[in-house]
Amino acid sequence: MNKIRWGILGTGNIAKKFATGLAACADAELVAVGSRKQETADAFGGPFNAPHRHASYEALAEDAEVDVIYVASPHALHKEHSILCLEAGKAVLCEKPFTINAKEAAEVIKVARKKKLFLMEAVWSRYLPVLVKLRELIAAGAIGEVKMVQADFGYRAGVNPTSRLFDPNLGGGALLDVGIYNLSLASMLFGPAKEVKALARLGETGVDEDAAIIAIYEGGRLLVSSTAVRTTTLHEAVVFGTDGWIRIDRPWWRSNGLVVTTHAKGDKRYETPMTSNGYNYEAEEVMRCMRAGRLESDGMTLDETLATLKTMDQIRKQWGLRYPME
């Protein structure tokens, strides 16, 4: 089997995590990295043995030896860089959030569909063994009919007005950085939200630093969510059903196990250990789809990505949070 050849656009922390996961995939090869400077491309590519180290994103996109590119630039640049790669004929796995808003997402999706190229949002937790097991248990009726999800993801970061977390020009704020995990979990289980209500504390730079979100889905199912970049939360997720609940071990988005509690049988624990650092699973899904000739993943569809961004747009509208580029 010929290996699928990867390029990575960006050289930040998330790009390093993805490259580490990719190295655990037997049918993948990291052949190129793109950065804004030769020095950073060389510094990133060296430890991962990437033979092509480009001093521009354009050069990476045009690299004839690359099949698919992982876009790991700041949020506000996802649209531009995804389209750059698609227009050059490359499949794309774009880090979450897929784009700043739904309008941008629709533009990227339009290009991919016109060019007939694979495209997926990199919600890496979606493919981890723990969430695969969660879906299996729910499908088997382990807790009856699912009615509600409670999920949180918050941490305390030091305020830096020019960083990606706090700069509005970079799409800063808790919602786009980590709140999306909670919304994606509910979307995975319930489909698109029908209505959402949210409150946030906006910081000095104008972005959401702490927020609480309640969303309702088809059949009256609910998400109760909190997210933050200035407050440390429990990092828990619990799925409630008519016959019990499933608690995912903390931190839930990169967990190695879960416990099912039912009224009739009490607790039953399931271990779901990861291989490598977990980022390998989303890469494997991309390659599975590409080898099958699919243009998107049925586990993380483009319609779902678009719907989640529409929900996040509604949330930010309630807060009065509009980014400069919108």
ZABADREN-348526 format. One record per residue (C-alpha): residue in three letters; chain; x, y, z. Coordinates in steps of 0.05 Angstrom, whole numbers, plus 5000, padded with zeros to 4 digits. Layout:
N
residu->ALA; chaine->A; x->X; y->Y; z->Z
...
//
This chain:
326
residu->MET; chaine->A; x->5000; y->5000; z->5000
residu->ASN; chaine->A; x->5027; y->5067; z->4980
residu->LYS; chaine->A; x->5032; y->5116; z->5038
residu->ILE; chaine->A; x->4989; y->5178; z->5036
residu->ARG; chaine->A; x->5035; y->5239; z->5035
residu->TRP; chaine->A; x->5020; y->5295; z->5084
residu->GLY; chaine->A; x->5039; y->5367; z->5089
residu->ILE; chaine->A; x->5029; y->5410; z->5151
residu->LEU; chaine->A; x->5014; y->5484; z->5144
residu->GLY; chaine->A; x->5037; y->5520; z->5207
residu->THR; chaine->A; x->5089; y->5503; z->5259
residu->GLY; chaine->A; x->5056; y->5518; z->5326
residu->ASN; chaine->A; x->5040; y->5473; z->5384
residu->ILE; chaine->A; x->4979; y->5440; z->5353
residu->ALA; chaine->A; x->5019; y->5425; z->5289
residu->LYS; chaine->A; x->5071; y->5389; z->5331
residu->LYS; chaine->A; x->5018; y->5348; z->5366
residu->PHE; chaine->A; x->4989; y->5328; z->5299
residu->ALA; chaine->A; x->5057; y->5310; z->5270
residu->THR; chaine->A; x->5071; y->5266; z->5331
residu->GLY; chaine->A; x->5005; y->5230; z->5321
residu->LEU; chaine->A; x->5016; y->5223; z->5246
residu->ALA; chaine->A; x->5082; y->5188; z->5259
residu->ALA; chaine->A; x->5043; y->5131; z->5291
residu->CYS; chaine->A; x->5003; y->5119; z->5227
residu->ALA; chaine->A; x->5035; y->5063; z->5186
residu->ASP; chaine->A; x->5004; y->5086; z->5120
residu->ALA; chaine->A; x->5023; y->5160; z->5128
residu->GLU; chaine->A; x->5085; y->5199; z->5111
residu->LEU; chaine->A; x->5099; y->5271; z->5131
residu->VAL; chaine->A; x->5135; y->5297; z->5069
residu->ALA; chaine->A; x->5129; y->5373; z->5076
residu->VAL; chaine->A; x->5118; y->5430; z->5123
residu->GLY; chaine->A; x->5102; y->5502; z->5107
residu->SER; chaine->A; x->5118; y->5563; z->5149
residu->ARG; chaine->A; x->5127; y->5638; z->5139
residu->LYS; chaine->A; x->5202; y->5632; z->5150
residu->GLN; chaine->A; x->5255; y->5582; z->5128
residu->GLU; chaine->A; x->5283; y->5579; z->5198
residu->THR; chaine->A; x->5218; y->5557; z->5230
residu->ALA; chaine->A; x->5203; y->5508; z->5174
residu->ASP; chaine->A; x->5272; y->5476; z->5184
residu->ALA; chaine->A; x->5265; y->5475; z->5260
residu->PHE; chaine->A; x->5197; y->5440; z->5254
residu->GLY; chaine->A; x->5213; y->5393; z->5197
residu->GLY; chaine->A; x->5279; y->5368; z->5224
residu->PRO; chaine->A; x->5255; y->5328; z->5285
residu->PHE; chaine->A; x->5198; y->5297; z->5243
residu->ASN; chaine->A; x->5244; y->5281; z->5184
residu->ALA; chaine->A; x->5202; y->5321; z->5135
residu->PRO; chaine->A; x->5244; y->5325; z->5071
residu->HIS; chaine->A; x->5210; y->5387; z->5043
residu->ARG; chaine->A; x->5211; y->5449; z->5087
residu->HIS; chaine->A; x->5179; y->5509; z->5053
residu->ALA; chaine->A; x->5188; y->5582; z->5072
residu->SER; chaine->A; x->5118; y->5599; z->5048
residu->TYR; chaine->A; x->5048; y->5569; z->5052
residu->GLU; chaine->A; x->5041; y->5578; z->4977
residu->ALA; chaine->A; x->5102; y->5534; z->4964
residu->LEU; chaine->A; x->5073; y->5480; z->5009
residu->ALA; chaine->A; x->5006; y->5482; z->4972
residu->GLU; chaine->A; x->5042; y->5475; z->4905
residu->ASP; chaine->A; x->5086; y->5417; z->4928
residu->ALA; chaine->A; x->5072; y->5361; z->4878
residu->GLU; chaine->A; x->5091; y->5307; z->4927
residu->VAL; chaine->A; x->5037; y->5325; z->4978
residu->ASP; chaine->A; x->4968; y->5291; z->4976
residu->VAL; chaine->A; x->4934; y->5323; z->5036
residu->ILE; chaine->A; x->4949; y->5384; z->5080
residu->TYR; chaine->A; x->4934; y->5394; z->5153
residu->VAL; chaine->A; x->4919; y->5468; z->5164
residu->ALA; chaine->A; x->4943; y->5490; z->5233
residu->SER; chaine->A; x->4947; y->5565; z->5227
residu->PRO; chaine->A; x->4909; y->5613; z->5273
residu->HIS; chaine->A; x->4833; y->5612; z->5271
residu->ALA; chaine->A; x->4826; y->5675; z->5230
residu->LEU; chaine->A; x->4869; y->5646; z->5174
residu->HIS; chaine->A; x->4835; y->5579; z->5166
residu->LYS; chaine->A; x->4790; y->5601; z->5109
residu->GLU; chaine->A; x->4847; y->5633; z->5070
residu->HIS; chaine->A; x->4895; y->5575; z->5079
residu->SER; chaine->A; x->4844; y->5520; z->5067
residu->ILE; chaine->A; x->4823; y->5552; z->5002
residu->LEU; chaine->A; x->4896; y->5562; z->4983
residu->CYS; chaine->A; x->4909; y->5487; z->4990
residu->LEU; chaine->A; x->4844; y->5466; z->4956
residu->GLU; chaine->A; x->4856; y->5511; z->4897
residu->ALA; chaine->A; x->4924; y->5477; z->4890
residu->GLY; chaine->A; x->4889; y->5409; z->4885
residu->LYS; chaine->A; x->4904; y->5385; z->4956
residu->ALA; chaine->A; x->4856; y->5350; z->5004
residu->VAL; chaine->A; x->4850; y->5387; z->5070
residu->LEU; chaine->A; x->4842; y->5371; z->5143
residu->CYS; chaine->A; x->4831; y->5439; z->5177
residu->GLU; chaine->A; x->4840; y->5448; z->5251
residu->LYS; chaine->A; x->4779; y->5469; z->5291
residu->PRO; chaine->A; x->4745; y->5517; z->5291
residu->PHE; chaine->A; x->4739; y->5505; z->5217
residu->THR; chaine->A; x->4732; y->5579; z->5204
residu->ILE; chaine->A; x->4713; y->5643; z->5242
residu->ASN; chaine->A; x->4639; y->5637; z->5222
residu->ALA; chaine->A; x->4589; y->5599; z->5180
residu->LYS; chaine->A; x->4596; y->5647; z->5121
residu->GLU; chaine->A; x->4670; y->5632; z->5115
residu->ALA; chaine->A; x->4657; y->5557; z->5124
residu->ALA; chaine->A; x->4607; y->5557; z->5066
residu->GLU; chaine->A; x->4659; y->5589; z->5021
residu->VAL; chaine->A; x->4711; y->5536; z->5037
residu->ILE; chaine->A; x->4661; y->5479; z->5028
residu->LYS; chaine->A; x->4640; y->5508; z->4961
residu->VAL; chaine->A; x->4711; y->5506; z->4935
residu->ALA; chaine->A; x->4722; y->5434; z->4959
residu->ARG; chaine->A; x->4658; y->5410; z->4927
residu->LYS; chaine->A; x->4673; y->5446; z->4862
residu->LYS; chaine->A; x->4743; y->5417; z->4860
residu->LYS; chaine->A; x->4718; y->5348; z->4884
residu->LEU; chaine->A; x->4769; y->5345; z->4939
residu->PHE; chaine->A; x->4766; y->5315; z->5009
residu->LEU; chaine->A; x->4754; y->5365; z->5065
residu->MET; chaine->A; x->4744; y->5355; z->5140
residu->GLU; chaine->A; x->4745; y->5395; z->5204
residu->ALA; chaine->A; x->4797; y->5368; z->5253
residu->VAL; chaine->A; x->4756; y->5356; z->5316
residu->TRP; chaine->A; x->4807; y->5305; z->5339
residu->SER; chaine->A; x->4768; y->5280; z->5399
residu->ARG; chaine->A; x->4711; y->5256; z->5354
residu->TYR; chaine->A; x->4752; y->5195; z->5333
residu->LEU; chaine->A; x->4784; y->5176; z->5400
residu->PRO; chaine->A; x->4768; y->5107; z->5427
residu->VAL; chaine->A; x->4729; y->5136; z->5486
residu->LEU; chaine->A; x->4680; y->5173; z->5441
residu->VAL; chaine->A; x->4675; y->5114; z->5394
residu->LYS; chaine->A; x->4656; y->5072; z->5455
residu->LEU; chaine->A; x->4607; y->5125; z->5478
residu->ARG; chaine->A; x->4570; y->5121; z->5411
residu->GLU; chaine->A; x->4569; y->5045; z->5414
residu->LEU; chaine->A; x->4540; y->5044; z->5484
residu->ILE; chaine->A; x->4486; y->5095; z->5468
residu->ALA; chaine->A; x->4467; y->5059; z->5403
residu->ALA; chaine->A; x->4461; y->4994; z->5444
residu->GLY; chaine->A; x->4413; y->5029; z->5493
residu->ALA; chaine->A; x->4460; y->5025; z->5553
residu->ILE; chaine->A; x->4425; y->5084; z->5588
residu->GLY; chaine->A; x->4359; y->5083; z->5552
residu->GLU; chaine->A; x->4338; y->5145; z->5513
residu->VAL; chaine->A; x->4390; y->5200; z->5517
residu->LYS; chaine->A; x->4361; y->5265; z->5543
residu->MET; chaine->A; x->4417; y->5312; z->5563
residu->VAL; chaine->A; x->4491; y->5326; z->5560
residu->GLN; chaine->A; x->4531; y->5366; z->5610
residu->ALA; chaine->A; x->4600; y->5385; z->5588
residu->ASP; chaine->A; x->4653; y->5436; z->5607
residu->PHE; chaine->A; x->4721; y->5456; z->5581
residu->GLY; chaine->A; x->4754; y->5515; z->5615
residu->TYR; chaine->A; x->4825; y->5534; z->5636
residu->ARG; chaine->A; x->4860; y->5595; z->5661
residu->ALA; chaine->A; x->4908; y->5628; z->5612
residu->GLY; chaine->A; x->4949; y->5689; z->5625
residu->VAL; chaine->A; x->4922; y->5750; z->5589
residu->ASN; chaine->A; x->4962; y->5770; z->5528
residu->PRO; chaine->A; x->4923; y->5819; z->5485
residu->THR; chaine->A; x->4962; y->5799; z->5422
residu->SER; chaine->A; x->4955; y->5724; z->5431
residu->ARG; chaine->A; x->4907; y->5679; z->5393
residu->LEU; chaine->A; x->4865; y->5670; z->5456
residu->PHE; chaine->A; x->4852; y->5744; z->5469
residu->ASP; chaine->A; x->4862; y->5782; z->5404
residu->PRO; chaine->A; x->4796; y->5793; z->5366
residu->ASN; chaine->A; x->4836; y->5798; z->5301
residu->LEU; chaine->A; x->4856; y->5726; z->5311
residu->GLY; chaine->A; x->4787; y->5700; z->5330
residu->GLY; chaine->A; x->4802; y->5700; z->5404
residu->GLY; chaine->A; x->4757; y->5676; z->5460
residu->ALA; chaine->A; x->4737; y->5613; z->5496
residu->LEU; chaine->A; x->4680; y->5593; z->5449
residu->LEU; chaine->A; x->4722; y->5583; z->5386
residu->ASP; chaine->A; x->4781; y->5554; z->5424
residu->VAL; chaine->A; x->4750; y->5503; z->5471
residu->GLY; chaine->A; x->4675; y->5515; z->5474
residu->ILE; chaine->A; x->4670; y->5482; z->5407
residu->TYR; chaine->A; x->4687; y->5415; z->5439
residu->ASN; chaine->A; x->4624; y->5417; z->5481
residu->LEU; chaine->A; x->4581; y->5437; z->5422
residu->SER; chaine->A; x->4612; y->5384; z->5379
residu->LEU; chaine->A; x->4598; y->5330; z->5431
residu->ALA; chaine->A; x->4524; y->5349; z->5432
residu->SER; chaine->A; x->4521; y->5354; z->5357
residu->MET; chaine->A; x->4551; y->5284; z->5351
residu->LEU; chaine->A; x->4495; y->5256; z->5394
residu->PHE; chaine->A; x->4436; y->5301; z->5377
residu->GLY; chaine->A; x->4447; y->5333; z->5309
residu->PRO; chaine->A; x->4441; y->5408; z->5298
residu->ALA; chaine->A; x->4417; y->5454; z->5353
residu->LYS; chaine->A; x->4347; y->5483; z->5346
residu->GLU; chaine->A; x->4356; y->5540; z->5395
residu->VAL; chaine->A; x->4412; y->5566; z->5439
residu->LYS; chaine->A; x->4417; y->5614; z->5497
residu->ALA; chaine->A; x->4484; y->5638; z->5523
residu->LEU; chaine->A; x->4515; y->5688; z->5570
residu->ALA; chaine->A; x->4588; y->5709; z->5573
residu->ARG; chaine->A; x->4637; y->5753; z->5609
residu->LEU; chaine->A; x->4675; y->5793; z->5557
residu->GLY; chaine->A; x->4745; y->5814; z->5577
residu->GLU; chaine->A; x->4784; y->5877; z->5564
residu->THR; chaine->A; x->4800; y->5858; z->5492
residu->GLY; chaine->A; x->4726; y->5845; z->5478
residu->VAL; chaine->A; x->4728; y->5769; z->5470
residu->ASP; chaine->A; x->4692; y->5718; z->5513
residu->GLU; chaine->A; x->4734; y->5696; z->5572
residu->ASP; chaine->A; x->4681; y->5656; z->5609
residu->ALA; chaine->A; x->4614; y->5632; z->5583
residu->ALA; chaine->A; x->4553; y->5589; z->5598
residu->ILE; chaine->A; x->4512; y->5558; z->5542
residu->ILE; chaine->A; x->4446; y->5520; z->5540
residu->ALA; chaine->A; x->4422; y->5490; z->5474
residu->ILE; chaine->A; x->4361; y->5450; z->5456
residu->TYR; chaine->A; x->4359; y->5397; z->5401
residu->GLU; chaine->A; x->4308; y->5354; z->5365
residu->GLY; chaine->A; x->4262; y->5318; z->5414
residu->GLY; chaine->A; x->4276; y->5368; z->5469
residu->ARG; chaine->A; x->4345; y->5341; z->5485
residu->LEU; chaine->A; x->4391; y->5390; z->5520
residu->LEU; chaine->A; x->4464; y->5412; z->5525
residu->VAL; chaine->A; x->4487; y->5448; z->5588
residu->SER; chaine->A; x->4556; y->5475; z->5576
residu->SER; chaine->A; x->4609; y->5520; z->5605
residu->THR; chaine->A; x->4674; y->5544; z->5574
residu->ALA; chaine->A; x->4730; y->5591; z->5593
residu->VAL; chaine->A; x->4800; y->5615; z->5582
residu->ARG; chaine->A; x->4805; y->5651; z->5649
residu->THR; chaine->A; x->4773; y->5599; z->5695
residu->THR; chaine->A; x->4792; y->5527; z->5708
residu->THR; chaine->A; x->4732; y->5480; z->5705
residu->LEU; chaine->A; x->4722; y->5407; z->5721
residu->HIS; chaine->A; x->4735; y->5381; z->5651
residu->GLU; chaine->A; x->4677; y->5332; z->5656
residu->ALA; chaine->A; x->4624; y->5306; z->5609
residu->VAL; chaine->A; x->4563; y->5267; z->5629
residu->VAL; chaine->A; x->4510; y->5239; z->5583
residu->PHE; chaine->A; x->4443; y->5228; z->5617
residu->GLY; chaine->A; x->4389; y->5180; z->5595
residu->THR; chaine->A; x->4323; y->5152; z->5619
residu->ASP; chaine->A; x->4357; y->5092; z->5652
residu->GLY; chaine->A; x->4422; y->5121; z->5677
residu->TRP; chaine->A; x->4483; y->5161; z->5655
residu->ILE; chaine->A; x->4552; y->5155; z->5625
residu->ARG; chaine->A; x->4609; y->5195; z->5657
residu->ILE; chaine->A; x->4671; y->5204; z->5614
residu->ASP; chaine->A; x->4736; y->5205; z->5654
residu->ARG; chaine->A; x->4769; y->5273; z->5661
residu->PRO; chaine->A; x->4792; y->5308; z->5619
residu->TRP; chaine->A; x->4735; y->5283; z->5576
residu->TRP; chaine->A; x->4761; y->5306; z->5508
residu->ARG; chaine->A; x->4824; y->5262; z->5513
residu->SER; chaine->A; x->4800; y->5209; z->5562
residu->ASN; chaine->A; x->4820; y->5136; z->5568
residu->GLY; chaine->A; x->4756; y->5110; z->5598
residu->LEU; chaine->A; x->4684; y->5119; z->5620
residu->VAL; chaine->A; x->4634; y->5092; z->5670
residu->VAL; chaine->A; x->4563; y->5072; z->5655
residu->THR; chaine->A; x->4515; y->5078; z->5714
residu->THR; chaine->A; x->4446; y->5048; z->5708
residu->HIS; chaine->A; x->4389; y->5041; z->5758
residu->ALA; chaine->A; x->4386; y->4965; z->5749
residu->LYS; chaine->A; x->4460; y->4945; z->5746
residu->GLY; chaine->A; x->4500; y->5000; z->5781
residu->ASP; chaine->A; x->4568; y->5019; z->5753
residu->LYS; chaine->A; x->4605; y->4986; z->5696
residu->ARG; chaine->A; x->4673; y->5013; z->5674
residu->TYR; chaine->A; x->4703; y->5011; z->5604
residu->GLU; chaine->A; x->4776; y->5025; z->5591
residu->THR; chaine->A; x->4791; y->5058; z->5523
residu->PRO; chaine->A; x->4866; y->5069; z->5519
residu->MET; chaine->A; x->4894; y->5112; z->5463
residu->THR; chaine->A; x->4954; y->5095; z->5420
residu->SER; chaine->A; x->5004; y->5151; z->5409
residu->ASN; chaine->A; x->4977; y->5219; z->5430
residu->GLY; chaine->A; x->4908; y->5211; z->5399
residu->TYR; chaine->A; x->4917; y->5256; z->5339
residu->ASN; chaine->A; x->4931; y->5195; z->5297
residu->TYR; chaine->A; x->4858; y->5175; z->5297
residu->GLU; chaine->A; x->4833; y->5235; z->5258
residu->ALA; chaine->A; x->4890; y->5226; z->5209
residu->GLU; chaine->A; x->4870; y->5153; z->5200
residu->GLU; chaine->A; x->4798; y->5174; z->5186
residu->VAL; chaine->A; x->4822; y->5223; z->5133
residu->MET; chaine->A; x->4863; y->5169; z->5099
residu->ARG; chaine->A; x->4807; y->5118; z->5104
residu->CYS; chaine->A; x->4761; y->5165; z->5068
residu->MET; chaine->A; x->4813; y->5184; z->5015
residu->ARG; chaine->A; x->4828; y->5112; z->4999
residu->ALA; chaine->A; x->4754; y->5098; z->4991
residu->GLY; chaine->A; x->4746; y->5158; z->4945
residu->ARG; chaine->A; x->4702; y->5196; z->4994
residu->LEU; chaine->A; x->4701; y->5272; z->4995
residu->GLU; chaine->A; x->4680; y->5278; z->5068
residu->SER; chaine->A; x->4675; y->5236; z->5131
residu->ASP; chaine->A; x->4607; y->5209; z->5151
residu->GLY; chaine->A; x->4630; y->5218; z->5223
residu->MET; chaine->A; x->4646; y->5291; z->5216
residu->THR; chaine->A; x->4606; y->5317; z->5157
residu->LEU; chaine->A; x->4614; y->5385; z->5126
residu->ASP; chaine->A; x->4540; y->5398; z->5139
residu->GLU; chaine->A; x->4552; y->5386; z->5213
residu->THR; chaine->A; x->4612; y->5432; z->5213
residu->LEU; chaine->A; x->4570; y->5486; z->5180
residu->ALA; chaine->A; x->4512; y->5476; z->5229
residu->THR; chaine->A; x->4558; y->5481; z->5290
residu->LEU; chaine->A; x->4587; y->5546; z->5264
residu->LYS; chaine->A; x->4517; y->5574; z->5253
residu->THR; chaine->A; x->4503; y->5558; z->5326
residu->MET; chaine->A; x->4567; y->5593; z->5348
residu->ASP; chaine->A; x->4548; y->5653; z->5305
residu->GLN; chaine->A; x->4482; y->5656; z->5342
residu->ILE; chaine->A; x->4517; y->5652; z->5409
residu->ARG; chaine->A; x->4566; y->5708; z->5393
residu->LYS; chaine->A; x->4508; y->5751; z->5367
residu->GLN; chaine->A; x->4475; y->5745; z->5435
residu->TRP; chaine->A; x->4540; y->5770; z->5466
residu->GLY; chaine->A; x->4550; y->5826; z->5417
residu->LEU; chaine->A; x->4617; y->5795; z->5398
residu->ARG; chaine->A; x->4635; y->5809; z->5326
residu->TYR; chaine->A; x->4706; y->5800; z->5299
residu->PRO; chaine->A; x->4740; y->5855; z->5259
residu->MET; chaine->A; x->4743; y->5814; z->5196
residu->GLU; chaine->A; x->4668; y->5799; z->5195
//
